[in-house]
């Protein structure tokens, strides 16, 4: 099962969500065990399985894997920055450098204009097109990285004001609040 299905992510960003979360940096304790995380692009066979599970193919798995890692890392660094600080940031420029390598074309569908990938790398082109669509829809600020240092999960903020900072209030949010409470108690604060 793809992560976008497990977490009921809207279809217009499902591939992008799975792509940026193919690197799992979660390392917190859950259900009595520490999460290990992992990188689905760590090896060429892993990358090939990931592509297949998402309906993509490759003529050169290793080259495509390297390009995917570079784009994914640039996207994750961009999404780490709070939405209001992204414009003009160093990470925005770094992401732009990676985006310049992904050719897209405009396609007209029923009078609507869509960006679609140009032949070469359909995976990267589709992920970039979904990122662009979020920007056009005014939803890019809702795609962000969990502020928990032991999580770094990319999530889509569905809250009405769009101000969530944790991927899960019950998980990361609760752990943060519990630690803050214990620290205040330890120092005698209220």
C-alpha angles and dihedrals in degrees: 000000000000118000091239089060094045092052096037095239115182111266094239090069103026098111093043090051092050091044098053092042093051082097106065112193097170112135106161127119115262128171091356096307135089115244112238100199117196146189118263088197094051094110135022093246091051090049091049090053091048091051092048093049089054095046099255133124135197138208091201112028097182096050092044090047092054092048091047092052092050093049093043092050092049091049092048092050090050092049091048089067115083109258094245091057099046101087111093094359124140090248090054089056092046090051090048089057090055093044090054088066094057113082116213133176133202116247125190114223117179091332093312123114118226132179111230133177119270114233102276109072113007094180096056093039092052092048091050092046089053090049089051092048090053088053093049091048091050091243101109090098088060092062106080146142120262109255092224108108090214093053117037091174115161110233138177110237107224095173114123095243093038093227103124116134100183128060089228129020089202094050118026094014093051093047090051094048092047092051092048091050092050091048091052091048091049092053093041095250126143 
